[in-house]
């Protein structure tokens, strides 16, 4: 079963956006074709000002009510204002989503199953109100339960397309200076999926203090070779973990974004599973040759630590892949669980691994367009 937005057509030409006229000074940079580029300093002011039309609680309430009078500027403040919320997490995947998809990922979905899925998705949307896939899933469930022309289905189609329009209006995608801006990493995939682009290669680049995902595309009707997405807020959110020692020091699982090196320190076991702290995160901009992975690690490391590199890699044949390469400086052999997020749906899927052996470099390889690897349940190997 393939999720679709049934009712509305997104009338967004790929090179331009007709901005709605407004009497409100938005404070945003415009590039001549009406693009709205997020200015987070300005956003911080207006979304917290109760007298502002962009006051965040008001925008959330109007969006929840599917208020179609929301302007592109108001929707812009809603979407990018999420970056400034205290619970912002661009990698959050509410557990209710996986439960809902168990009901929806079928060739035939009953009304009873659709109703259960909607209840679960309502909880997930309350937690992440600007996460695009949730509205696509609920739109489908509402279409099953109430009908494709129902008010409920139409409202979720509006919400999905409104947020997609915000991302689309943030850039042209043809370089660093005109990159699309996303608040949640996998929204890049959704935009490309909408226009029917197929990705040949993905690279992470850090330029002028900002982070970008660059996608090389297959030949397409638009004649576009690559697209740039500014993912700076997503990467900066990782560093916020270290603003609170309690949060950063007691994990049973951890999500590693592509293009990062993470050093963890093994802690005490609880119910057979090691707790661990994340002590260092570094951004890795390079594509790593598979034959060079051992050179990433010093022979001797900090005792009781494990180093993970989650990076773009390349085979000697030139084939691109994603690598999770690990060196275990502890004295114990470990088993663990791995999950990968791929594509546009934001789901974590379980995947196999070979374990983590003491004083040994190990590498897992994926040819899928993986965006995040989840490491969970470090335990003694049996």
Secondary structure per residue as TSV (DSSP state, phi and psi in degrees):
chain	resnum	aa	ss	phi	psi
A	1	X	-	360.0	132.4
A	2	X	-	-111.6	125.5
A	3	X	-	-72.1	137.8
A	4	X	-	-139.5	156.5
A	5	X	-	-93.2	112.1
A	6	X	-	-83.0	-37.3
A	7	X	S	-93.7	-30.8
A	8	X	-	-116.8	151.4
A	9	X	-	-106.6	129.0
A	10	X	-	-81.8	104.4
A	11	X	-	-89.7	70.6
A	12	X	-	-121.7	103.4
A	13	X	-	-62.4	147.0
A	14	X	T	-70.1	-22.7
A	15	X	T	-121.4	67.2
A	16	X	-	149.6	154.0
A	17	X	-	-143.7	123.7
A	18	X	-	-82.1	101.3
A	19	X	-	-70.0	138.3
A	20	X	-	-66.2	142.9
A	21	X	-	-73.4	146.4
A	22	X	-	-152.1	152.2
A	23	X	S	-94.9	0.3
A	24	X	S	-91.7	131.4
A	25	X	-	-77.0	109.1
A	26	X	-	-84.2	-23.1
A	27	X	-	77.6	13.5
A	28	X	-	-99.5	155.6
A	29	X	B	-78.2	132.0
A	30	X	-	-116.8	140.4
A	31	X	-	-106.5	13.3
A	32	X	S	104.1	-19.6
A	33	X	S	-115.8	16.3
A	34	X	-	83.7	24.1
A	35	X	-	-74.1	145.3
A	36	X	-	-113.6	105.8
A	37	X	B	-96.6	126.7
A	38	X	-	-64.1	130.9
A	39	X	-	-113.5	101.0
A	40	X	H	-71.0	-27.3
A	41	X	H	-64.7	-43.7
A	42	X	H	-66.6	-44.0
A	43	X	H	-57.8	-42.0
A	44	X	H	-58.0	-34.6
A	45	X	H	-73.0	-53.0
A	46	X	H	-74.8	-32.5
A	47	X	T	-77.6	-12.4
A	48	X	T	-104.6	2.4
A	49	X	-	-95.2	112.1
A	50	X	T	-62.6	-22.4
A	51	X	T	-88.1	-5.9
A	52	X	S	-84.0	145.6
A	53	X	T	-66.8	-11.4
A	54	X	T	-102.8	14.0
A	55	X	-	-57.0	125.9
A	56	X	H	-61.4	-46.1
A	57	X	H	-58.4	-35.3
A	58	X	H	-67.2	-42.5
A	59	X	H	-63.0	-42.6
A	60	X	H	-60.4	-42.3
A	61	X	H	-65.1	-42.8
A	62	X	H	-67.0	-39.6
A	63	X	H	-66.8	-41.3
A	64	X	H	-61.1	-30.6
A	65	X	T	-86.5	4.7
A	66	X	T	55.3	47.3
A	67	X	-	-72.8	104.2
A	68	X	T	-75.2	-3.4
A	69	X	T	-84.8	-2.3
A	70	X	-	-58.9	127.8
A	71	X	-	-79.6	167.5
A	72	X	H	-62.8	-33.3
A	73	X	H	-66.8	-41.1
A	74	X	H	-67.1	-41.6
A	75	X	H	-65.0	-36.7
A	76	X	H	-59.3	-46.7
A	77	X	H	-66.7	-34.5
A	78	X	H	-64.1	-49.8
A	79	X	H	-68.4	-54.1
A	80	X	H	-78.7	-19.4
A	81	X	H	-65.6	-22.8
A	82	X	G	-60.6	-32.1
A	83	X	G	-58.7	-29.7
A	84	X	G	-95.3	2.9
A	85	X	S	-78.2	147.4
A	86	X	T	-62.0	-24.7
A	87	X	T	-100.6	18.7
A	88	X	-	-59.3	129.3
A	89	X	-	-150.6	102.9
A	90	X	T	-71.1	-8.6
A	91	X	T	-111.5	7.6
A	92	X	-	-66.7	134.4
A	93	X	-	-133.3	93.4
A	94	X	-	-55.2	138.9
A	95	X	H	-63.4	-23.6
A	96	X	H	-63.3	-25.3
A	97	X	H	-64.3	-47.3
A	98	X	H	-62.1	-37.9
A	99	X	H	-66.0	-41.0
A	100	X	H	-64.9	-39.2
A	101	X	H	-69.5	-21.0
A	102	X	H	-63.6	-31.6
A	103	X	H	-82.3	-31.0
A	104	X	H	-95.1	-23.8
A	105	X	S	-82.0	60.9
A	106	X	S	-138.2	156.1
A	107	X	S	-66.1	-34.8
A	108	X	S	-128.4	123.3
A	109	X	-	-113.0	126.3
A	110	X	-	-79.8	162.3
A	111	X	H	-63.6	-35.2
A	112	X	H	-63.5	-43.0
A	113	X	H	-66.9	-40.3
A	114	X	H	-62.0	-40.7
A	115	X	H	-62.9	-41.7
A	116	X	H	-64.7	-40.9
A	117	X	H	-63.6	-41.2
A	118	X	H	-61.8	-41.7
A	119	X	H	-60.9	-42.4
A	120	X	H	-67.7	-43.2
A	121	X	H	-67.4	-30.9
A	122	X	H	-59.9	-39.9
A	123	X	H	-67.0	-42.1
A	124	X	H	-65.2	-40.3
A	125	X	H	-67.0	-35.1
A	126	X	H	-61.9	-29.7
A	127	X	H	-83.7	-38.0
A	128	X	S	-133.2	79.7
A	129	X	T	-72.1	-8.1
A	130	X	T	-115.6	19.8
A	131	X	-	-87.2	109.6
A	132	X	H	-54.0	-48.4
A	133	X	H	-58.1	-29.8
A	134	X	H	-62.3	-35.2
A	135	X	H	-75.2	-30.9
A	136	X	H	-66.5	-44.0
A	137	X	H	-63.2	-45.5
A	138	X	H	-70.4	-32.7
A	139	X	H	-58.0	-45.1
A	140	X	H	-64.1	-45.8
A	141	X	H	-61.4	-41.9
A	142	X	H	-65.1	-34.4
A	143	X	H	-65.6	-36.4
A	144	X	H	-70.7	-44.4
A	145	X	H	-76.7	-44.8
A	146	X	H	-109.5	-15.9
A	147	X	-	111.5	150.5
A	148	X	T	-65.3	-25.9
A	149	X	T	-99.5	14.5
A	150	X	S	-73.8	158.3
A	151	X	H	-60.2	-41.0
A	152	X	H	-62.7	-44.4
A	153	X	H	-67.5	-41.4
A	154	X	H	-63.3	-38.3
A	155	X	H	-65.9	-39.4
A	156	X	H	-71.8	-31.7
A	157	X	H	-62.7	-42.3
A	158	X	H	-60.2	-47.0
A	159	X	H	-62.1	-44.0
A	160	X	H	-62.3	-50.1
A	161	X	H	-70.1	-31.7
A	162	X	H	-64.1	-45.6
A	163	X	H	-70.3	-37.6
A	164	X	H	-60.1	-39.9
A	165	X	H	-63.2	-34.6
A	166	X	H	-63.5	-48.2
A	167	X	H	-61.2	-43.9
A	168	X	H	-62.7	-33.5
A	169	X	T	-82.9	-0.2
A	170	X	T	-88.1	-8.9
A	171	X	-	-174.9	-179.1
A	172	X	-	-103.5	-20.9
A	173	X	S	80.9	7.2
A	174	X	S	-102.0	17.9
A	175	X	S	168.1	177.7
A	176	X	S	-58.8	-44.1
A	177	X	T	-72.6	-21.6
A	178	X	T	-121.0	28.6
A	179	X	-	-65.5	150.7
A	180	X	E	-69.4	149.3
A	181	X	E	-111.9	130.1
A	182	X	-	-124.4	142.8
A	183	X	S	-90.5	-20.7
A	184	X	S	-131.9	130.5
A	185	X	T	-56.6	-44.1
A	186	X	T	-77.1	-0.6
A	187	X	H	-67.3	-22.4
A	188	X	H	-59.8	-45.0
A	189	X	H	-64.8	-37.3
A	190	X	H	-63.7	-42.3
A	191	X	H	-63.9	-43.3
A	192	X	H	-67.4	-37.8
A	193	X	H	-63.4	-39.7
A	194	X	H	-59.6	-41.4
A	195	X	T	-87.7	2.1
A	196	X	T	78.3	23.4
A	197	X	-	-80.9	142.4
A	198	X	-	-110.6	133.3
A	199	X	E	-90.0	130.9
A	200	X	E	-93.0	-40.9
A	201	X	E	-152.3	145.1
A	202	X	E	-124.0	139.3
A	203	X	E	-139.3	146.8
A	204	X	E	-101.4	130.4
A	205	X	E	-131.8	140.9
A	206	X	E	-113.9	119.3
A	207	X	E	-137.7	123.9
A	208	X	T	53.5	42.3
A	209	X	T	81.7	6.2
A	210	X	E	-125.5	162.0
A	211	X	E	-113.1	139.2
A	212	X	E	-135.8	139.1
A	213	X	E	-94.4	128.6
A	214	X	E	-117.2	122.4
A	215	X	E	-110.6	121.2
A	216	X	E	-85.5	131.6
A	217	X	E	-108.9	153.5
A	218	X	-	-66.7	162.1
A	219	X	-	-54.5	134.9
A	220	X	-	-142.2	169.3
A	221	X	T	-65.7	-20.6
A	222	X	T	-87.4	-11.3
A	223	X	-	70.8	24.9
A	224	X	-	-95.6	127.6
A	225	X	-	-88.7	-33.1
A	226	X	E	-155.4	156.7
A	227	X	E	-128.2	142.9
A	228	X	E	-111.4	135.1
A	229	X	E	-127.4	126.7
A	230	X	E	-81.5	114.8
A	231	X	-	-116.2	24.4
A	232	X	H	-54.7	-47.8
A	233	X	H	-59.9	-33.5
A	234	X	H	-63.9	-44.6
A	235	X	H	-72.9	-36.6
A	236	X	H	-65.9	-27.9
A	237	X	H	-63.7	-28.2
A	238	X	H	-61.0	-38.3
A	239	X	H	-69.7	-20.6
A	240	X	G	-65.5	-21.6
A	241	X	G	-57.3	-29.8
A	242	X	G	-89.4	1.7
A	243	X	G	-81.5	-13.1
A	244	X	-	-134.2	104.4
A	245	X	H	-59.4	-33.9
A	246	X	H	-65.4	-40.4
A	247	X	H	-68.1	-38.6
A	248	X	H	-83.3	-2.8
A	249	X	T	-117.8	9.0
A	250	X	-	-148.6	74.6
A	251	X	B	-106.0	148.8
A	252	X	S	-110.5	-18.5
A	253	X	E	-145.8	158.0
A	254	X	E	-152.6	139.8
A	255	X	E	-100.4	123.2
A	256	X	E	-109.2	116.9
A	257	X	E	-76.0	150.3
A	258	X	T	-61.6	136.5
A	259	X	T	93.1	25.8
A	260	X	E	-135.7	152.4
A	261	X	E	-113.6	131.3
A	262	X	E	-128.1	129.1
A	263	X	E	-107.2	124.8
A	264	X	E	-119.4	151.3
A	265	X	E	-112.9	128.0
A	266	X	E	-72.1	137.0
A	267	X	E	-113.7	-150.6
A	268	X	E	-79.4	158.1
A	269	X	E	-88.7	143.3
A	270	X	E	-134.3	118.6
A	271	X	T	55.3	38.4
A	272	X	T	83.3	-1.9
A	273	X	E	-114.6	131.5
A	274	X	E	-73.6	132.0
A	275	X	E	-80.1	154.3
A	276	X	E	-150.0	156.2
A	277	X	E	-110.6	148.1
A	278	X	E	-98.8	114.8
A	279	X	E	-104.4	-24.4
A	280	X	E	-145.9	141.4
A	281	X	E	-132.1	127.9
A	282	X	E	-126.1	144.9
A	283	X	E	-84.8	130.7
A	284	X	-	-115.4	113.0
A	285	X	-	-90.5	-15.9
A	286	X	S	-85.0	151.9
A	287	X	-	-87.8	128.4
A	288	X	E	-99.6	128.3
A	289	X	E	-69.9	136.2
A	290	X	G	-57.5	-34.8
A	291	X	G	-73.3	-10.4
A	292	X	G	-105.5	6.1
A	293	X	G	-62.1	-34.5
A	294	X	G	-64.6	-26.1
A	295	X	G	-74.8	-7.0
A	296	X	G	-73.9	-21.0
A	297	X	S	-116.6	139.1
A	298	X	-	-70.5	156.2
A	299	X	S	-61.9	-43.6
A	300	X	S	-111.4	134.9
A	301	X	-	-127.2	-180.0
A	302	X	-	-64.3	121.6
A	303	X	T	-56.7	148.1
A	304	X	T	67.8	23.9
A	305	X	E	-122.5	159.8
A	306	X	E	-132.2	136.2
A	307	X	E	-112.7	128.6
A	308	X	E	-114.2	129.9
A	309	X	E	-110.4	120.3
A	310	X	E	-113.8	102.8
A	311	X	E	-142.5	165.0
A	312	X	E	-75.9	137.4
A	313	X	E	-128.8	175.0
A	314	X	E	-146.8	134.9
A	315	X	-	-74.7	164.1
A	316	X	T	-62.1	-25.8
A	317	X	T	-76.4	-6.2
A	318	X	S	96.6	-1.7
A	319	X	-	-74.1	134.7
A	320	X	E	-88.9	152.0
A	321	X	E	-158.3	-179.1
A	322	X	E	-115.6	134.0
A	323	X	E	-115.5	137.7
A	324	X	E	-116.5	104.4
A	325	X	E	-114.3	135.6
A	326	X	E	-133.8	140.2
A	327	X	E	-126.9	129.4
A	328	X	E	-101.8	110.2
A	329	X	-	-93.6	7.1
A	330	X	S	-84.6	176.7
A	331	X	S	-97.9	9.5
A	332	X	S	-120.3	145.4
A	333	X	-	-85.5	135.7
A	334	X	E	-123.7	142.3
A	335	X	E	-99.8	156.5
A	336	X	E	-159.4	166.7
A	337	X	E	-106.3	140.0
A	338	X	E	-124.3	143.6
A	339	X	E	-133.5	145.0
A	340	X	E	-124.2	143.1
A	341	X	E	-102.9	124.3
A	342	X	E	-132.7	160.8
A	343	X	T	65.2	-152.0
A	344	X	T	-104.5	-4.6
A	345	X	S	-90.1	-10.0
A	346	X	-	74.5	8.3
A	347	X	-	-83.4	145.8
A	348	X	E	-94.2	125.9
A	349	X	E	-111.9	135.5
A	350	X	E	-67.1	145.1
A	351	X	E	-143.2	158.2
A	352	X	-	-81.5	163.7
A	353	X	-	-152.4	167.7
A	354	X	-	-99.0	4.7
A	355	X	-	88.4	175.3
A	356	X	B	-124.4	110.8
A	357	X	-	-96.9	144.4
A	358	X	B	-59.3	128.9
A	359	X	T	63.5	20.3
A	360	X	-	-121.2	143.3
A	361	X	E	-88.9	125.8
A	362	X	E	-124.1	149.0
A	363	X	E	-136.0	129.6
A	364	X	E	-104.8	143.7
A	365	X	E	-128.1	134.4
A	366	X	E	-130.0	137.5
A	367	X	-	-94.4	-4.9
A	368	X	S	-75.1	159.8
A	369	X	-	-77.1	70.6
A	370	X	E	-74.4	138.6
A	371	X	E	-111.0	-29.5
A	372	X	E	-145.4	140.9
A	373	X	E	-114.1	128.6
A	374	X	E	-101.3	127.9
A	375	X	E	-105.5	128.1
A	376	X	E	-145.1	153.4
A	377	X	E	56.8	58.6
A	378	X	E	-66.3	127.6
A	379	X	E	-150.9	162.6
A	380	X	E	-64.1	136.1
A	381	X	-	-74.5	134.6
A	382	X	-	-105.1	360.0
